[in-house]
């Protein structure tokens, strides 16, 4: 969770922690921007979701 102080001191706020948002945040951070990512859900990844339907199968990206 981002504190109000973290959000206030960020150079850039990325809305959405999906694949594109995370890639943008990574690229901006690599260029020395202070970045905060805001995500509505309790996990990152957006529409990317790993699932293992049965224990004898490998995880699948859904």
mmCIF file of the N, C-alpha and C atoms, coordinates in Angstrom:
data_MODEL
# 
_entry.id   MODEL 
# 
loop_
_atom_site.group_PDB 
_atom_site.id 
_atom_site.type_symbol 
_atom_site.label_atom_id 
_atom_site.label_alt_id 
_atom_site.label_comp_id 
_atom_site.label_asym_id 
_atom_site.label_entity_id 
_atom_site.label_seq_id 
_atom_site.pdbx_PDB_ins_code 
_atom_site.Cartn_x 
_atom_site.Cartn_y 
_atom_site.Cartn_z 
_atom_site.occupancy 
_atom_site.B_iso_or_equiv 
_atom_site.pdbx_formal_charge 
_atom_site.auth_seq_id 
_atom_site.auth_comp_id 
_atom_site.auth_asym_id 
_atom_site.auth_atom_id 
_atom_site.pdbx_PDB_model_num 
ATOM 1   N N  . UNK A 1 1  ? 0.849  -1.177  0.000   1.00 0.00 ? 1  UNK A N  1 
ATOM 2   C CA . UNK A 1 1  ? 0.000  0.000   0.000   1.00 0.00 ? 1  UNK A CA 1 
ATOM 3   C C  . UNK A 1 1  ? 0.893  1.239   0.000   1.00 0.00 ? 1  UNK A C  1 
ATOM 4   N N  . UNK A 1 2  ? 0.500  2.215   -0.752  1.00 0.00 ? 2  UNK A N  1 
ATOM 5   C CA . UNK A 1 2  ? 1.255  3.462   -0.839  1.00 0.00 ? 2  UNK A CA 1 
ATOM 6   C C  . UNK A 1 2  ? 0.768  4.450   0.210   1.00 0.00 ? 2  UNK A C  1 
ATOM 7   N N  . UNK A 1 3  ? 1.707  5.014   0.940   1.00 0.00 ? 3  UNK A N  1 
ATOM 8   C CA . UNK A 1 3  ? 1.344  6.026   1.931   1.00 0.00 ? 3  UNK A CA 1 
ATOM 9   C C  . UNK A 1 3  ? 1.113  7.359   1.231   1.00 0.00 ? 3  UNK A C  1 
ATOM 10  N N  . UNK A 1 4  ? 0.377  8.263   1.837   1.00 0.00 ? 4  UNK A N  1 
ATOM 11  C CA . UNK A 1 4  ? 0.185  9.590   1.240   1.00 0.00 ? 4  UNK A CA 1 
ATOM 12  C C  . UNK A 1 4  ? 1.513  10.303  0.987   1.00 0.00 ? 4  UNK A C  1 
ATOM 13  N N  . UNK A 1 5  ? 2.501  10.074  1.857   1.00 0.00 ? 5  UNK A N  1 
ATOM 14  C CA . UNK A 1 5  ? 3.807  10.710  1.667   1.00 0.00 ? 5  UNK A CA 1 
ATOM 15  C C  . UNK A 1 5  ? 4.501  10.174  0.417   1.00 0.00 ? 5  UNK A C  1 
ATOM 16  N N  . UNK A 1 6  ? 4.394  8.868   0.187   1.00 0.00 ? 6  UNK A N  1 
ATOM 17  C CA . UNK A 1 6  ? 4.999  8.267   -1.003  1.00 0.00 ? 6  UNK A CA 1 
ATOM 18  C C  . UNK A 1 6  ? 4.362  8.830   -2.262  1.00 0.00 ? 6  UNK A C  1 
ATOM 19  N N  . UNK A 1 7  ? 3.047  8.908   -2.274  1.00 0.00 ? 7  UNK A N  1 
ATOM 20  C CA . UNK A 1 7  ? 2.339  9.430   -3.441  1.00 0.00 ? 7  UNK A CA 1 
ATOM 21  C C  . UNK A 1 7  ? 2.700  10.890  -3.671  1.00 0.00 ? 7  UNK A C  1 
ATOM 22  N N  . UNK A 1 8  ? 2.778  11.673  -2.611  1.00 0.00 ? 8  UNK A N  1 
ATOM 23  C CA . UNK A 1 8  ? 3.054  13.108  -2.740  1.00 0.00 ? 8  UNK A CA 1 
ATOM 24  C C  . UNK A 1 8  ? 4.461  13.383  -3.252  1.00 0.00 ? 8  UNK A C  1 
ATOM 25  N N  . UNK A 1 9  ? 5.420  12.495  -2.977  1.00 0.00 ? 9  UNK A N  1 
ATOM 26  C CA . UNK A 1 9  ? 6.801  12.750  -3.394  1.00 0.00 ? 9  UNK A CA 1 
ATOM 27  C C  . UNK A 1 9  ? 7.158  12.098  -4.721  1.00 0.00 ? 9  UNK A C  1 
ATOM 28  N N  . UNK A 1 10 ? 6.228  11.371  -5.330  1.00 0.00 ? 10 UNK A N  1 
ATOM 29  C CA . UNK A 1 10 ? 6.504  10.718  -6.609  1.00 0.00 ? 10 UNK A CA 1 
ATOM 30  C C  . UNK A 1 10 ? 6.550  11.742  -7.732  1.00 0.00 ? 10 UNK A C  1 
ATOM 31  N N  . UNK A 1 11 ? 7.428  11.485  -8.698  1.00 0.00 ? 11 UNK A N  1 
ATOM 32  C CA . UNK A 1 11 ? 7.463  12.305  -9.910  1.00 0.00 ? 11 UNK A CA 1 
ATOM 33  C C  . UNK A 1 11 ? 6.330  11.911  -10.851 1.00 0.00 ? 11 UNK A C  1 
ATOM 34  N N  . UNK A 1 12 ? 6.021  10.615  -10.867 1.00 0.00 ? 12 UNK A N  1 
ATOM 35  C CA . UNK A 1 12 ? 5.018  10.073  -11.784 1.00 0.00 ? 12 UNK A CA 1 
ATOM 36  C C  . UNK A 1 12 ? 4.137  9.094   -11.020 1.00 0.00 ? 12 UNK A C  1 
ATOM 37  N N  . UNK A 1 13 ? 2.831  9.165   -11.263 1.00 0.00 ? 13 UNK A N  1 
ATOM 38  C CA . UNK A 1 13 ? 1.892  8.186   -10.723 1.00 0.00 ? 13 UNK A CA 1 
ATOM 39  C C  . UNK A 1 13 ? 1.340  7.380   -11.889 1.00 0.00 ? 13 UNK A C  1 
ATOM 40  N N  . UNK A 1 14 ? 1.539  6.081   -11.848 1.00 0.00 ? 14 UNK A N  1 
ATOM 41  C CA . UNK A 1 14 ? 1.016  5.180   -12.873 1.00 0.00 ? 14 UNK A CA 1 
ATOM 42  C C  . UNK A 1 14 ? -0.272 4.584   -12.320 1.00 0.00 ? 14 UNK A C  1 
ATOM 43  N N  . UNK A 1 15 ? -1.357 4.758   -13.058 1.00 0.00 ? 15 UNK A N  1 
ATOM 44  C CA . UNK A 1 15 ? -2.655 4.237   -12.634 1.00 0.00 ? 15 UNK A CA 1 
ATOM 45  C C  . UNK A 1 15 ? -2.870 2.897   -13.328 1.00 0.00 ? 15 UNK A C  1 
ATOM 46  N N  . UNK A 1 16 ? -2.836 1.839   -12.546 1.00 0.00 ? 16 UNK A N  1 
ATOM 47  C CA . UNK A 1 16 ? -3.045 0.496   -13.071 1.00 0.00 ? 16 UNK A CA 1 
ATOM 48  C C  . UNK A 1 16 ? -1.772 -0.322  -13.036 1.00 0.00 ? 16 UNK A C  1 
ATOM 49  N N  . UNK A 1 17 ? -1.853 -1.463  -12.380 1.00 0.00 ? 17 UNK A N  1 
ATOM 50  C CA . UNK A 1 17 ? -0.702 -2.341  -12.251 1.00 0.00 ? 17 UNK A CA 1 
ATOM 51  C C  . UNK A 1 17 ? -0.757 -3.533  -13.181 1.00 0.00 ? 17 UNK A C  1 
ATOM 52  N N  . UNK A 1 18 ? -1.322 -3.328  -14.369 1.00 0.00 ? 18 UNK A N  1 
ATOM 53  C CA . UNK A 1 18 ? -1.304 -4.378  -15.387 1.00 0.00 ? 18 UNK A CA 1 
ATOM 54  C C  . UNK A 1 18 ? 0.039  -4.392  -16.094 1.00 0.00 ? 18 UNK A C  1 
ATOM 55  N N  . UNK A 1 19 ? 0.137  -5.188  -17.136 1.00 0.00 ? 19 UNK A N  1 
ATOM 56  C CA . UNK A 1 19 ? 1.402  -5.343  -17.856 1.00 0.00 ? 19 UNK A CA 1 
ATOM 57  C C  . UNK A 1 19 ? 1.931  -4.004  -18.369 1.00 0.00 ? 19 UNK A C  1 
ATOM 58  N N  . UNK A 1 20 ? 1.083  -3.197  -18.976 1.00 0.00 ? 20 UNK A N  1 
ATOM 59  C CA . UNK A 1 20 ? 1.530  -1.915  -19.531 1.00 0.00 ? 20 UNK A CA 1 
ATOM 60  C C  . UNK A 1 20 ? 1.926  -0.936  -18.430 1.00 0.00 ? 20 UNK A C  1 
ATOM 61  N N  . UNK A 1 21 ? 1.145  -0.883  -17.363 1.00 0.00 ? 21 UNK A N  1 
ATOM 62  C CA . UNK A 1 21 ? 1.466  0.014   -16.258 1.00 0.00 ? 21 UNK A CA 1 
ATOM 63  C C  . UNK A 1 21 ? 2.772  -0.351  -15.589 1.00 0.00 ? 21 UNK A C  1 
ATOM 64  N N  . UNK A 1 22 ? 3.003  -1.649  -15.380 1.00 0.00 ? 22 UNK A N  1 
ATOM 65  C CA . UNK A 1 22 ? 4.249  -2.090  -14.757 1.00 0.00 ? 22 UNK A CA 1 
ATOM 66  C C  . UNK A 1 22 ? 5.445  -1.836  -15.666 1.00 0.00 ? 22 UNK A C  1 
ATOM 67  N N  . UNK A 1 23 ? 5.271  -2.034  -16.970 1.00 0.00 ? 23 UNK A N  1 
ATOM 68  C CA . UNK A 1 23 ? 6.358  -1.754  -17.909 1.00 0.00 ? 23 UNK A CA 1 
ATOM 69  C C  . UNK A 1 23 ? 6.685  -0.266  -17.925 1.00 0.00 ? 23 UNK A C  1 
ATOM 70  N N  . UNK A 1 24 ? 5.659  0.569   -17.912 1.00 0.00 ? 24 UNK A N  1 
ATOM 71  C CA . UNK A 1 24 ? 5.882  2.017   -17.884 1.00 0.00 ? 24 UNK A CA 1 
ATOM 72  C C  . UNK A 1 24 ? 6.595  2.424   -16.604 1.00 0.00 ? 24 UNK A C  1 
ATOM 73  N N  . UNK A 1 25 ? 6.164  1.875   -15.475 1.00 0.00 ? 25 UNK A N  1 
ATOM 74  C CA . UNK A 1 25 ? 6.792  2.197   -14.191 1.00 0.00 ? 25 UNK A CA 1 
ATOM 75  C C  . UNK A 1 25 ? 8.255  1.771   -14.184 1.00 0.00 ? 25 UNK A C  1 
ATOM 76  N N  . UNK A 1 26 ? 8.538  0.592   -14.703 1.00 0.00 ? 26 UNK A N  1 
ATOM 77  C CA . UNK A 1 26 ? 9.921  0.103   -14.777 1.00 0.00 ? 26 UNK A CA 1 
ATOM 78  C C  . UNK A 1 26 ? 10.786 1.021   -15.629 1.00 0.00 ? 26 UNK A C  1 
ATOM 79  N N  . UNK A 1 27 ? 10.288 1.390   -16.799 1.00 0.00 ? 27 UNK A N  1 
ATOM 80  C CA . UNK A 1 27 ? 11.063 2.253   -17.697 1.00 0.00 ? 27 UNK A CA 1 
ATOM 81  C C  . UNK A 1 27 ? 11.300 3.628   -17.087 1.00 0.00 ? 27 UNK A C  1 
ATOM 82  N N  . UNK A 1 28 ? 10.303 4.181   -16.443 1.00 0.00 ? 28 UNK A N  1 
ATOM 83  C CA . UNK A 1 28 ? 10.458 5.490   -15.804 1.00 0.00 ? 28 UNK A CA 1 
ATOM 84  C C  . UNK A 1 28 ? 11.442 5.422   -14.642 1.00 0.00 ? 28 UNK A C  1 
ATOM 85  N N  . UNK A 1 29 ? 11.352 4.371   -13.841 1.00 0.00 ? 29 UNK A N  1 
ATOM 86  C CA . UNK A 1 29 ? 12.281 4.210   -12.718 1.00 0.00 ? 29 UNK A CA 1 
ATOM 87  C C  . UNK A 1 29 ? 13.713 4.049   -13.222 1.00 0.00 ? 29 UNK A C  1 
ATOM 88  N N  . UNK A 1 30 ? 13.885 3.368   -14.355 1.00 0.00 ? 30 UNK A N  1 
ATOM 89  C CA . UNK A 1 30 ? 15.219 3.209   -14.941 1.00 0.00 ? 30 UNK A CA 1 
ATOM 90  C C  . UNK A 1 30 ? 15.797 4.543   -15.391 1.00 0.00 ? 30 UNK A C  1 
ATOM 91  N N  . UNK A 1 31 ? 14.926 5.512   -15.618 1.00 0.00 ? 31 UNK A N  1 
ATOM 92  C CA . UNK A 1 31 ? 15.360 6.859   -16.014 1.00 0.00 ? 31 UNK A CA 1 
ATOM 93  C C  . UNK A 1 31 ? 15.381 7.810   -14.814 1.00 0.00 ? 31 UNK A C  1 
ATOM 94  N N  . UNK A 1 32 ? 15.401 7.237   -13.628 1.00 0.00 ? 32 UNK A N  1 
ATOM 95  C CA . UNK A 1 32 ? 15.557 7.961   -12.354 1.00 0.00 ? 32 UNK A CA 1 
ATOM 96  C C  . UNK A 1 32 ? 14.336 8.762   -11.916 1.00 0.00 ? 32 UNK A C  1 
ATOM 97  N N  . UNK A 1 33 ? 13.169 8.460   -12.459 1.00 0.00 ? 33 UNK A N  1 
ATOM 98  C CA . UNK A 1 33 ? 11.950 9.072   -11.946 1.00 0.00 ? 33 UNK A CA 1 
ATOM 99  C C  . UNK A 1 33 ? 11.529 8.319   -10.689 1.00 0.00 ? 33 UNK A C  1 
ATOM 100 N N  . UNK A 1 34 ? 10.946 9.037   -9.752  1.00 0.00 ? 34 UNK A N  1 
ATOM 101 C CA . UNK A 1 34 ? 10.347 8.402   -8.577  1.00 0.00 ? 34 UNK A CA 1 
ATOM 102 C C  . UNK A 1 34 ? 8.918  8.054   -8.969  1.00 0.00 ? 34 UNK A C  1 
ATOM 103 N N  . UNK A 1 35 ? 8.611  6.771   -8.991  1.00 0.00 ? 35 UNK A N  1 
ATOM 104 C CA . UNK A 1 35 ? 7.343  6.276   -9.540  1.00 0.00 ? 35 UNK A CA 1 
ATOM 105 C C  . UNK A 1 35 ? 6.532  5.589   -8.452  1.00 0.00 ? 35 UNK A C  1 
ATOM 106 N N  . UNK A 1 36 ? 5.232  5.835   -8.473  1.00 0.00 ? 36 UNK A N  1 
ATOM 107 C CA . UNK A 1 36 ? 4.305  5.085   -7.626  1.00 0.00 ? 36 UNK A CA 1 
ATOM 108 C C  . UNK A 1 36 ? 3.244  4.483   -8.546  1.00 0.00 ? 36 UNK A C  1 
ATOM 109 N N  . UNK A 1 37 ? 2.890  3.219   -8.281  1.00 0.00 ? 37 UNK A N  1 
ATOM 110 C CA . UNK A 1 37 ? 1.871  2.514   -9.062  1.00 0.00 ? 37 UNK A CA 1 
ATOM 111 C C  . UNK A 1 37 ? 0.630  2.359   -8.192  1.00 0.00 ? 37 UNK A C  1 
ATOM 112 N N  . UNK A 1 38 ? -0.504 2.804   -8.706  1.00 0.00 ? 38 UNK A N  1 
ATOM 113 C CA . UNK A 1 38 ? -1.781 2.640   -8.006  1.00 0.00 ? 38 UNK A CA 1 
ATOM 114 C C  . UNK A 1 38 ? -2.565 1.520   -8.677  1.00 0.00 ? 38 UNK A C  1 
ATOM 115 N N  . UNK A 1 39 ? -3.006 0.557   -7.885  1.00 0.00 ? 39 UNK A N  1 
ATOM 116 C CA . UNK A 1 39 ? -3.766 -0.578  -8.398  1.00 0.00 ? 39 UNK A CA 1 
ATOM 117 C C  . UNK A 1 39 ? -4.990 -0.790  -7.517  1.00 0.00 ? 39 UNK A C  1 
ATOM 118 N N  . UNK A 1 40 ? -6.151 -0.969  -8.142  1.00 0.00 ? 40 UNK A N  1 
ATOM 119 C CA . UNK A 1 40 ? -7.402 -1.134  -7.402  1.00 0.00 ? 40 UNK A CA 1 
ATOM 120 C C  . UNK A 1 40 ? -7.521 -2.513  -6.753  1.00 0.00 ? 40 UNK A C  1 
ATOM 121 N N  . UNK A 1 41 ? -6.927 -3.507  -7.371  1.00 0.00 ? 41 UNK A N  1 
ATOM 122 C CA . UNK A 1 41 ? -7.050 -4.871  -6.837  1.00 0.00 ? 41 UNK A CA 1 
ATOM 123 C C  . UNK A 1 41 ? -5.968 -5.154  -5.802  1.00 0.00 ? 41 UNK A C  1 
ATOM 124 N N  . UNK A 1 42 ? -6.068 -6.315  -5.184  1.00 0.00 ? 42 UNK A N  1 
ATOM 125 C CA . UNK A 1 42 ? -5.089 -6.703  -4.173  1.00 0.00 ? 42 UNK A CA 1 
ATOM 126 C C  . UNK A 1 42 ? -3.878 -7.421  -4.768  1.00 0.00 ? 42 UNK A C  1 
ATOM 127 N N  . UNK A 1 43 ? -3.753 -7.398  -6.087  1.00 0.00 ? 43 UNK A N  1 
ATOM 128 C CA . UNK A 1 43 ? -2.617 -8.025  -6.758  1.00 0.00 ? 43 UNK A CA 1 
ATOM 129 C C  . UNK A 1 43 ? -2.280 -7.244  -8.023  1.00 0.00 ? 43 UNK A C  1 
ATOM 130 N N  . UNK A 1 44 ? -1.055 -7.385  -8.464  1.00 0.00 ? 44 UNK A N  1 
ATOM 131 C CA . UNK A 1 44 ? -0.631 -6.770  -9.714  1.00 0.00 ? 44 UNK A CA 1 
ATOM 132 C C  . UNK A 1 44 ? -0.841 -7.756  -10.857 1.00 0.00 ? 44 UNK A C  1 
ATOM 133 N N  . UNK A 1 45 ? -0.790 -7.255  -12.090 1.00 0.00 ? 45 UNK A N  1 
ATOM 134 C CA . UNK A 1 45 ? -0.868 -8.127  -13.250 1.00 0.00 ? 45 UNK A CA 1 
ATOM 135 C C  . UNK A 1 45 ? -2.039 -7.861  -14.163 1.00 0.00 ? 45 UNK A C  1 
ATOM 136 N N  . UNK A 1 46 ? -3.023 -7.121  -13.704 1.00 0.00 ? 46 UNK A N  1 
ATOM 137 C CA . UNK A 1 46 ? -4.170 -6.822  -14.558 1.00 0.00 ? 46 UNK A CA 1 
ATOM 138 C C  . UNK A 1 46 ? -4.895 -8.075  -14.993 1.00 0.00 ? 46 UNK A C  1 
ATOM 139 N N  . UNK A 1 47 ? -5.024 -8.260  -16.304 1.00 0.00 ? 47 UNK A N  1 
ATOM 140 C CA . UNK A 1 47 ? -5.754 -9.417  -16.833 1.00 0.00 ? 47 UNK A CA 1 
ATOM 141 C C  . UNK A 1 47 ? -4.907 -10.686 -16.877 1.00 0.00 ? 47 UNK A C  1 
ATOM 142 N N  . UNK A 1 48 ? -3.617 -10.570 -16.552 1.00 0.00 ? 48 UNK A N  1 
ATOM 143 C CA . UNK A 1 48 ? -2.759 -11.753 -16.489 1.00 0.00 ? 48 UNK A CA 1 
ATOM 144 C C  . UNK A 1 48 ? -3.023 -12.441 -15.154 1.00 0.00 ? 48 UNK A C  1 
ATOM 145 N N  . UNK A 1 49 ? -3.334 -13.716 -15.209 1.00 0.00 ? 49 UNK A N  1 
ATOM 146 C CA . UNK A 1 49 ? -3.690 -14.439 -13.987 1.00 0.00 ? 49 UNK A CA 1 
ATOM 147 C C  . UNK A 1 49 ? -3.145 -15.857 -14.086 1.00 0.00 ? 49 UNK A C  1 
ATOM 148 N N  . UNK A 1 50 ? -2.358 -16.280 -13.117 1.00 0.00 ? 50 UNK A N  1 
ATOM 149 C CA . UNK A 1 50 ? -1.842 -17.651 -13.091 1.00 0.00 ? 50 UNK A CA 1 
ATOM 150 C C  . UNK A 1 50 ? -2.800 -18.532 -12.307 1.00 0.00 ? 50 UNK A C  1 
ATOM 151 N N  . UNK A 1 51 ? -3.013 -19.720 -12.834 1.00 0.00 ? 51 UNK A N  1 
ATOM 152 C CA . UNK A 1 51 ? -3.910 -20.653 -12.167 1.00 0.00 ? 51 UNK A CA 1 
ATOM 153 C C  . UNK A 1 51 ? -3.385 -22.070 -12.350 1.00 0.00 ? 51 UNK A C  1 
ATOM 154 N N  . UNK A 1 52 ? -3.517 -22.877 -11.334 1.00 0.00 ? 52 UNK A N  1 
ATOM 155 C CA . UNK A 1 52 ? -3.203 -24.300 -11.423 1.00 0.00 ? 52 UNK A CA 1 
ATOM 156 C C  . UNK A 1 52 ? -4.497 -25.055 -11.135 1.00 0.00 ? 52 UNK A C  1 
ATOM 157 N N  . UNK A 1 53 ? -5.192 -25.524 -12.194 1.00 0.00 ? 53 UNK A N  1 
ATOM 158 C CA . UNK A 1 53 ? -6.490 -26.153 -11.997 1.00 0.00 ? 53 UNK A CA 1 
ATOM 159 C C  . UNK A 1 53 ? -6.421 -27.451 -11.185 1.00 0.00 ? 53 UNK A C  1 
ATOM 160 N N  . UNK A 1 54 ? -5.331 -28.208 -11.364 1.00 0.00 ? 54 UNK A N  1 
ATOM 161 C CA . UNK A 1 54 ? -5.132 -29.435 -10.578 1.00 0.00 ? 54 UNK A CA 1 
ATOM 162 C C  . UNK A 1 54 ? -3.677 -29.492 -10.142 1.00 0.00 ? 54 UNK A C  1 
ATOM 163 N N  . UNK A 1 55 ? -3.430 -30.186 -9.056  1.00 0.00 ? 55 UNK A N  1 
ATOM 164 C CA . UNK A 1 55 ? -2.071 -30.249 -8.512  1.00 0.00 ? 55 UNK A CA 1 
ATOM 165 C C  . UNK A 1 55 ? -1.093 -30.951 -9.453  1.00 0.00 ? 55 UNK A C  1 
ATOM 166 N N  . UNK A 1 56 ? -1.567 -31.825 -10.331 1.00 0.00 ? 56 UNK A N  1 
ATOM 167 C CA . UNK A 1 56 ? -0.668 -32.554 -11.224 1.00 0.00 ? 56 UNK A CA 1 
ATOM 168 C C  . UNK A 1 56 ? -0.390 -31.801 -12.528 1.00 0.00 ? 56 UNK A C  1 
ATOM 169 N N  . UNK A 1 57 ? -0.917 -30.599 -12.676 1.00 0.00 ? 57 UNK A N  1 
ATOM 170 C CA . UNK A 1 57 ? -0.691 -29.787 -13.870 1.00 0.00 ? 57 UNK A CA 1 
ATOM 171 C C  . UNK A 1 57 ? 0.201  -28.599 -13.538 1.00 0.00 ? 57 UNK A C  1 
ATOM 172 N N  . UNK A 1 58 ? 0.851  -28.074 -14.560 1.00 0.00 ? 58 UNK A N  1 
ATOM 173 C CA . UNK A 1 58 ? 1.678  -26.883 -14.360 1.00 0.00 ? 58 UNK A CA 1 
ATOM 174 C C  . UNK A 1 58 ? 0.784  -25.648 -14.388 1.00 0.00 ? 58 UNK A C  1 
ATOM 175 N N  . UNK A 1 59 ? 1.210  -24.550 -13.755 1.00 0.00 ? 59 UNK A N  1 
ATOM 176 C CA . UNK A 1 59 ? 0.403  -23.318 -13.789 1.00 0.00 ? 59 UNK A CA 1 
ATOM 177 C C  . UNK A 1 59 ? 0.187  -22.834 -15.219 1.00 0.00 ? 59 UNK A C  1 
ATOM 178 N N  . UNK A 1 60 ? -0.955 -22.258 -15.466 1.00 0.00 ? 60 UNK A N  1 
ATOM 179 C CA . UNK A 1 60 ? -1.294 -21.718 -16.780 1.00 0.00 ? 60 UNK A CA 1 
ATOM 180 C C  . UNK A 1 60 ? -1.604 -20.241 -16.646 1.00 0.00 ? 60 UNK A C  1 
ATOM 181 N N  . UNK A 1 61 ? -1.160 -19.462 -17.624 1.00 0.00 ? 61 UNK A N  1 
ATOM 182 C CA . UNK A 1 61 ? -1.509 -18.044 -17.673 1.00 0.00 ? 61 UNK A CA 1 
ATOM 183 C C  . UNK A 1 61 ? -2.863 -17.924 -18.343 1.00 0.00 ? 61 UNK A C  1 
ATOM 184 N N  . UNK A 1 62 ? -3.809 -17.318 -17.657 1.00 0.00 ? 62 UNK A N  1 
ATOM 185 C CA . UNK A 1 62 ? -5.166 -17.173 -18.194 1.00 0.00 ? 62 UNK A CA 1 
ATOM 186 C C  . UNK A 1 62 ? -5.426 -15.751 -18.606 1.00 0.00 ? 62 UNK A C  1 
# 
